[in-house]
Amino acid sequence: MQIRLIVAGKPALAYAKTGVEEYLKRLSRFGGHEMQVIKAGDRDDVSNRLLERSQGCFRIALDERGECLTTRRFAEKLESLEMRGDVKTVAFLIGAADGHNEELRKKCDLVLTLSPFTLQHELALLVLLEQLYRVASLKSGSPYHRD
């Protein structure tokens, strides 16, 4: 199963750039992870571009109104999608500063939150990448994650 992160705008903040590069490098050892950047803009334009780019994928929107999972539960959710057989690509959708519109949230298969706090979109991307790395390391038996 492929993991695709579709994000609005390249990370501009230094800490985000560095962190995103680091976790993409770490994830490259596990394969199957890619990040696509779309042009930032207003909520509706970005939401439409995210939906267009994620056609045919199992869509997961990151939104503060979404379901909150533990790392273990997140790993289980991804594993169950992988075991289904009909899910070839999971697309995580991260909007720009204005977030997602209602249409995008309705068209997604799952809406997740990374925190009950509203997170700046570059920080959300970095947190998601770290969690994806954590899940990959759990799956591989690496001692990175500790309960």
HELIX and SHEET records of a PDB file:
HELIX    1   1 ALA A   14  SER A   28  1                                  15    
HELIX    2   2 ARG A   43  ARG A   53  1                                  11    
HELIX    3   3 THR A   71  ARG A   84  1                                  14    
HELIX    4   4 GLU A  102  LYS A  107  1                                   6    
HELIX    5   5 HIS A  121  SER A  140  1                                  20    
SHEET    1   A 5 HIS A  33  ILE A  38  0                                        
SHEET    2   A 5 GLN A   2  ALA A   8  1                                        
SHEET    3   A 5 THR A  89  ILE A  94  1                                        
SHEET    4   A 5 PHE A  58  CYS A  68  1                                        
SHEET    5   A 5 LEU A 110  THR A 113  1                                        
END                                                                             
